[in-house]
Amino acid sequence: MKIKDVSIRDLRSISNLEHHIFKENAFSIKLVEKLIQQNILFLKLEDGKIMKKLIGFIVVIKDREDQANLINFLIHPQFQSKGYGSLLLQETIERIKRLKEIKKIVLNVQVNNSIAIKLYEKFNFQKNSKIIENYYQSGEDAYLMELST
Ligand SMILES: CC(C)(COP(=O)(O)OP(=O)(O)OC[C@H]1O[C@@H](n2cnc3c(N)ncnc32)[C@H](O)[C@@H]1OP(=O)(O)O)[C@@H](O)C(=O)NCCC(=O)NCCS
């Protein structure tokens, strides 16, 4: 497995996987394109084989002077629960910690996404008990989670 920076050449494959997983909550291809141009980190995980299959990706933007926001993160369904999400998240946290101006990483997660919540808690993100209602396009609620860097 290799972790690499996403480039505009990845737009189609990233957007296809995004829609496959997040359905009506998926970011539009236009937004993915914008995020490829403006981010702190946009990393992909690829297998090391010749076809270079996209295994997953993670997107982090700066939404305040001292704050990073992890706005998108997924692992291809065929490769979930094998440690790849942890691998990508760990690399992301390490890279953000090297950015001295960033003091905090925040993210939103669906209240019923217990696997993702467990993963974030494994990396010491704290769940804010306040529920953000109707956060997603689908009407689902979210938690805010935070990690001090
Ligand atoms: C959330 C997601 C990125 C996790 O990636 P992953 O590669 O499956 O995660 P890992 O295999 O590294 O597992 C990380 C932790 O999640 C939990 N977990 C993973 N699979 C699980 C399962 N099937 N049942 C219960 N807990 C599970 C465990 O706590 C695990 O840590 P551990 O193995 O040390 O106990 C992935 O499931 C995914 O893409 N989901 C759909 C998109 C999504 O929900 N993204 C997050 C949006 S906020």
The ligand as a Gaussian input file, in Angstrom:
#p B3LYP/6-31G(d) Opt

LIG

0 1
 C      -14.760000       4.630000       8.755000
 C      -13.753000       3.928000       7.836000
 C      -12.933000       4.996000       7.097000
 C      -12.825000       3.064000       8.687000
 O      -11.837000       2.489000       7.843000
 P      -11.364000       0.977000       8.061000
 O      -10.228000       0.707000       7.144000
 O      -12.535000       0.100000       7.940000
 O      -10.853000       1.059000       9.582000
 P       -9.817000       0.092000      10.328000
 O       -9.841000      -1.257000       9.719000
 O       -8.519000       0.786000      10.417000
 O      -10.483000       0.013000      11.760000
 C      -10.396000       1.121000      12.631000
 C      -11.249000       0.900000      13.853000
 O      -12.622000       0.953000      13.484000
 C      -13.342000      -0.032000      14.232000
 N      -13.863000      -1.019000      13.278000
 C      -13.409000      -1.269000      12.016000
 N      -14.194000      -2.202000      11.433000
 C      -15.129000      -2.538000      12.345000
 C      -16.219000      -3.451000      12.334000
 N      -16.510000      -4.190000      11.247000
 N      -17.017000      -3.523000      13.438000
 C      -16.754000      -2.760000      14.530000
 N      -15.712000      -1.875000      14.605000
 C      -14.920000      -1.777000      13.527000
 C      -12.380000      -0.657000      15.200000
 O      -12.408000       0.124000      16.391000
 C      -11.073000      -0.471000      14.482000
 O       -9.963000      -0.405000      15.343000
 P       -9.249000      -1.779000      15.824000
 O       -9.139000      -2.658000      14.633000
 O       -7.934000      -1.323000      16.341000
 O      -10.157000      -2.324000      16.853000
 C      -14.458000       2.999000       6.815000
 O      -15.264000       2.091000       7.511000
 C      -15.309000       3.729000       5.793000
 O      -14.823000       4.150000       4.747000
 N      -16.613000       3.866000       6.059000
 C      -17.527000       4.507000       5.139000
 C      -17.239000       6.000000       5.023000
 C      -17.232000       6.668000       6.366000
 O      -18.057000       6.394000       7.223000
 N      -16.285000       7.615000       6.539000
 C      -16.155000       8.395000       7.754000
 C      -16.967000       9.611000       7.628000
 S      -16.867000      10.620000       9.096000

